[in-house]
Amino acid sequence: MALEAGGQRFCKVVHSENGRTSTRRIHTMTVQAADGRLHHLDGRSLPDSISLYSGVSYRGAHLAEVLLNPKDAKASPILPTTGWISKRDAFFLVLGFFFFSAIRFLAEETALALM
């Protein structure tokens, strides 16, 4: 559960890197799931604290985890009824079709110019 001060809810973030530590407050957090959906956390849905450690890597010593209950978090799929394709996937599909069409057009024009 989020921390509260001055009527505002926030998450305490502690970042440690090479022995230097800084502490910050986060009021809103966006987490991207493996399937591309974005989960927006704010208010009571924020965790109370997050700790981040970086620096010299040691095998098996560094770990970052995001624990999230997706039933409680708001998500933004491209098709709200099915949720089978994300905005990112749709964008890459359109971009791929555009590049395929452009390459095909250039290949046809080159073949005609070489005749």
Backbone as CSV, one residue per row, in Angstrom:
resi,resn,N_x,N_y,N_z,CA_x,CA_y,CA_z,C_x,C_y,C_z
1,MET,0.838,-1.175,0.000,0.000,0.000,0.000,0.885,1.240,0.000
2,ALA,0.463,2.255,-0.710,1.249,3.473,-0.865,1.401,4.220,0.458
3,LEU,2.467,4.994,0.543,2.685,5.861,1.695,1.884,7.143,1.499
4,GLU,1.638,7.869,2.583,0.852,9.091,2.478,1.485,10.189,3.312
5,ALA,1.562,11.383,2.720,2.058,12.559,3.427,1.459,13.790,2.765
6,GLY,0.941,14.676,3.563,0.369,15.920,3.044,-0.820,15.685,2.134
7,GLY,-1.565,14.632,2.358,-2.733,14.341,1.536,-2.423,13.706,0.194
8,GLN,-1.155,13.401,-0.069,-0.774,12.777,-1.330,-0.231,11.374,-1.066
9,ARG,-0.568,10.446,-1.932,-0.045,9.084,-1.842,1.135,8.955,-2.795
10,PHE,2.166,8.228,-2.348,3.365,8.079,-3.156,4.064,6.774,-2.826
11,CYS,5.039,6.430,-3.649,5.872,5.248,-3.465,7.306,5.730,-3.225
12,LYS,7.947,5.184,-2.221,9.328,5.548,-1.918,10.258,4.691,-2.772
13,VAL,11.139,5.338,-3.542,12.090,4.636,-4.399,13.493,4.916,-3.899
14,VAL,14.222,3.846,-3.598,15.608,3.956,-3.144,16.490,3.362,-4.235
15,HIS,17.375,4.180,-4.808,18.281,3.723,-5.863,19.710,3.746,-5.329
16,SER,20.362,2.594,-5.351,21.759,2.482,-4.906,22.617,2.076,-6.087
17,GLU,23.665,2.890,-6.341,24.577,2.586,-7.437,25.996,2.868,-6.999
18,ASN,26.812,1.832,-6.998,28.227,1.940,-6.631,28.425,2.655,-5.297
19,GLY,27.617,2.329,-4.315,27.771,2.885,-2.976,27.050,4.198,-2.736
20,ARG,26.528,4.837,-3.785,25.786,6.085,-3.612,24.288,5.777,-3.633
21,THR,23.562,6.339,-2.700,22.138,6.071,-2.573,21.343,7.358,-2.693
22,SER,20.255,7.300,-3.449,19.348,8.442,-3.528,17.923,7.935,-3.318
23,THR,17.111,8.773,-2.683,15.727,8.425,-2.379,14.803,9.431,-3.046
24,ARG,13.764,8.935,-3.688,12.814,9.787,-4.387,11.392,9.325,-4.087
25,ARG,10.422,10.185,-4.398,9.010,9.840,-4.301,8.440,9.729,-5.708
26,ILE,7.614,8.711,-5.935,6.941,8.533,-7.218,5.447,8.547,-6.954
27,HIS,4.712,9.395,-7.667,3.268,9.517,-7.477,2.489,8.693,-8.498
28,THR,3.098,8.403,-9.651,2.469,7.618,-10.702,3.508,6.692,-11.305
29,MET,3.119,5.459,-11.601,4.049,4.483,-12.150,3.374,3.783,-13.336
30,THR,4.132,3.558,-14.403,3.648,2.806,-15.556,4.532,1.585,-15.720
31,VAL,3.919,0.404,-15.774,4.645,-0.859,-15.917,4.155,-1.526,-17.180
32,GLN,5.101,-1.929,-18.054,4.720,-2.624,-19.276,4.857,-4.122,-19.067
33,ALA,3.776,-4.853,-19.313,3.772,-6.302,-19.160,4.435,-6.954,-20.365
34,ALA,4.716,-8.252,-20.252,5.385,-8.974,-21.326,4.557,-9.006,-22.613
35,ASP,3.248,-8.927,-22.498,2.396,-8.946,-23.682,2.193,-7.557,-24.289
36,GLY,2.863,-6.538,-23.765,2.809,-5.191,-24.320,1.797,-4.269,-23.674
37,ARG,0.920,-4.795,-22.813,-0.067,-3.936,-22.164,0.622,-3.042,-21.133
38,LEU,0.079,-1.834,-20.969,0.608,-0.895,-19.978,-0.319,-0.867,-18.782
39,HIS,0.254,-0.942,-17.604,-0.504,-0.859,-16.363,-0.118,0.447,-15.676
40,HIS,-1.096,1.292,-15.393,-0.862,2.581,-14.754,-1.235,2.449,-13.272
41,LEU,-0.284,2.747,-12.410,-0.505,2.655,-10.974,-0.416,4.041,-10.368
42,ASP,-1.380,4.375,-9.529,-1.326,5.620,-8.780,-2.202,5.473,-7.543
43,GLY,-2.055,6.422,-6.638,-2.863,6.394,-5.416,-2.635,5.150,-4.579
44,ARG,-3.697,4.513,-4.154,-3.610,3.340,-3.279,-2.986,2.120,-3.945
45,SER,-2.986,2.057,-5.278,-2.452,0.879,-5.960,-0.918,0.861,-6.039
46,LEU,-0.252,1.966,-5.659,1.210,1.995,-5.644,1.753,1.118,-4.520
47,PRO,2.929,0.495,-4.723,3.560,-0.211,-3.607,4.122,0.796,-2.609
48,ASP,4.449,0.362,-1.401,4.976,1.313,-0.421,6.412,1.709,-0.725
49,SER,7.218,0.796,-1.278,8.598,1.158,-1.614,9.145,0.249,-2.697
50,ILE,10.134,0.780,-3.402,10.867,0.039,-4.435,12.344,0.303,-4.185
51,SER,13.148,-0.743,-4.238,14.591,-0.600,-4.083,15.274,-1.061,-5.354
52,LEU,16.147,-0.220,-5.889,16.895,-0.531,-7.104,18.374,-0.520,-6.773
53,TYR,19.084,-1.556,-7.220,20.521,-1.663,-6.985,21.216,-1.873,-8.321
54,SER,22.274,-1.108,-8.577,23.060,-1.317,-9.783,24.518,-1.059,-9.452
55,GLY,25.365,-1.444,-10.347,26.795,-1.300,-10.124,27.514,-2.483,-10.735
56,VAL,28.601,-2.886,-10.133,29.356,-4.031,-10.624,28.486,-5.273,-10.505
57,SER,28.367,-6.007,-11.615,27.489,-7.171,-11.585,28.213,-8.397,-11.046
58,TYR,27.533,-9.118,-10.211,27.996,-10.384,-9.680,26.957,-11.424,-10.055
59,ARG,27.415,-12.555,-10.533,26.493,-13.587,-11.012,25.499,-13.975,-9.918
60,GLY,24.214,-13.783,-10.208,23.157,-14.185,-9.291,22.915,-13.234,-8.137
61,ALA,23.626,-12.095,-8.090,23.507,-11.204,-6.942,22.499,-10.079,-7.165
62,HIS,22.226,-9.705,-8.419,21.350,-8.568,-8.687,20.021,-9.061,-9.222
63,LEU,18.947,-8.507,-8.736,17.618,-8.944,-9.117,16.673,-7.757,-9.074
64,ALA,15.830,-7.666,-10.071,14.776,-6.655,-10.069,13.456,-7.372,-10.316
65,GLU,12.463,-7.103,-9.512,11.154,-7.720,-9.663,10.087,-6.647,-9.609
66,VAL,9.103,-6.816,-10.455,7.912,-5.968,-10.387,6.762,-6.899,-10.076
67,LEU,6.183,-6.740,-8.909,5.052,-7.556,-8.500,3.794,-6.743,-8.719
68,LEU,2.879,-7.284,-9.475,1.710,-6.527,-9.871,0.522,-7.460,-9.945
69,ASN,-0.573,-7.022,-9.411,-1.806,-7.770,-9.533,-2.579,-7.154,-10.690
70,PRO,-2.545,-7.772,-11.900,-3.159,-7.138,-13.062,-4.666,-6.985,-12.945
71,LYS,-5.315,-7.694,-12.049,-6.752,-7.529,-11.898,-7.085,-6.169,-11.283
72,ASP,-6.177,-5.627,-10.485,-6.412,-4.341,-9.830,-5.892,-3.160,-10.639
73,ALA,-5.019,-3.408,-11.627,-4.400,-2.322,-12.376,-5.134,-2.077,-13.684
74,LYS,-5.198,-0.819,-14.084,-5.819,-0.465,-15.351,-4.855,-0.793,-16.480
75,ALA,-5.331,-1.389,-17.556,-4.503,-1.706,-18.709,-5.090,-1.046,-19.942
76,SER,-4.286,-0.917,-20.996,-4.773,-0.277,-22.216,-4.481,-1.148,-23.436
77,PRO,-5.267,-2.219,-23.671,-5.085,-3.000,-24.900,-5.655,-2.243,-26.094
78,ILE,-5.197,-2.583,-27.316,-5.672,-1.873,-28.502,-7.128,-2.212,-28.803
79,LEU,-7.516,-3.450,-28.587,-8.906,-3.856,-28.780,-9.468,-4.261,-27.424
80,PRO,-10.252,-3.414,-26.782,-10.681,-3.691,-25.419,-11.553,-4.930,-25.267
81,THR,-12.198,-5.389,-26.349,-13.072,-6.550,-26.209,-12.288,-7.847,-26.179
82,THR,-11.243,-7.974,-27.012,-10.508,-9.232,-27.061,-9.133,-9.121,-26.419
83,GLY,-8.425,-8.032,-26.649,-7.105,-7.845,-26.058,-6.050,-8.765,-26.652
84,TRP,-6.238,-9.239,-27.892,-5.293,-10.188,-28.467,-4.143,-9.528,-29.200
85,ILE,-4.228,-8.221,-29.488,-3.132,-7.526,-30.171,-2.898,-6.193,-29.461
86,SER,-1.633,-5.858,-29.285,-1.303,-4.614,-28.591,-1.078,-3.494,-29.606
87,LYS,-1.028,-2.268,-29.126,-0.775,-1.116,-29.992,0.601,-1.242,-30.651
88,ARG,1.576,-1.723,-29.897,2.926,-1.889,-30.432,2.919,-2.888,-31.586
89,ASP,2.244,-4.031,-31.418,2.200,-5.044,-32.467,1.478,-4.529,-33.704
90,ALA,0.396,-3.793,-33.520,-0.334,-3.226,-34.657,0.538,-2.213,-35.403
91,PHE,1.288,-1.406,-34.674,2.185,-0.435,-35.299,3.239,-1.135,-36.141
92,PHE,3.866,-2.184,-35.601,4.902,-2.897,-36.348,4.313,-3.635,-37.548
93,LEU,3.086,-4.099,-37.450,2.423,-4.743,-38.581,2.229,-3.745,-39.720
94,VAL,1.738,-2.548,-39.407,1.538,-1.514,-40.424,2.878,-1.058,-40.994
95,LEU,3.872,-0.865,-40.145,5.192,-0.437,-40.598,5.824,-1.494,-41.512
96,GLY,5.689,-2.764,-41.152,6.224,-3.843,-41.982,5.552,-3.902,-43.344
97,PHE,4.233,-3.722,-43.378,3.526,-3.705,-44.650,3.978,-2.540,-45.518
98,PHE,4.196,-1.375,-44.902,4.672,-0.212,-45.649,6.042,-0.483,-46.277
99,PHE,6.989,-1.023,-45.490,8.325,-1.303,-46.021,8.284,-2.393,-47.089
100,PHE,7.452,-3.405,-46.912,7.317,-4.455,-47.923,6.813,-3.867,-49.233
101,SER,5.806,-3.002,-49.158,5.264,-2.375,-50.361,6.294,-1.480,-51.027
102,ALA,7.046,-0.734,-50.243,8.070,0.160,-50.802,9.168,-0.641,-51.493
103,ILE,9.617,-1.729,-50.890,10.668,-2.552,-51.499,10.156,-3.208,-52.776
104,ARG,8.919,-3.703,-52.753,8.342,-4.320,-53.950,8.232,-3.298,-55.086
105,PHE,7.801,-2.088,-54.770,7.691,-1.033,-55.784,9.060,-0.701,-56.372
106,LEU,10.066,-0.539,-55.514,11.412,-0.222,-56.000,11.990,-1.355,-56.831
107,ALA,11.704,-2.607,-56.474,12.202,-3.749,-57.244,11.564,-3.785,-58.629
108,GLU,10.267,-3.520,-58.725,9.587,-3.506,-60.014,10.126,-2.371,-60.897
109,GLU,10.320,-1.196,-60.308,10.842,-0.063,-61.077,12.268,-0.339,-61.563
110,THR,13.079,-0.985,-60.740,14.455,-1.318,-61.124,14.442,-2.346,-62.259
111,ALA,13.559,-3.346,-62.172,13.466,-4.361,-63.227,13.042,-3.725,-64.543
112,LEU,12.098,-2.790,-64.510,11.678,-2.110,-65.733,12.798,-1.227,-66.296
113,ALA,13.579,-0.615,-65.427,14.659,0.258,-65.899,15.793,-0.538,-66.516
114,LEU,15.987,-1.776,-66.097,17.077,-2.587,-66.617,16.705,-3.275,-67.933
115,MET,15.430,-3.247,-68.332,15.009,-3.896,-69.599,15.413,-3.090,-70.781
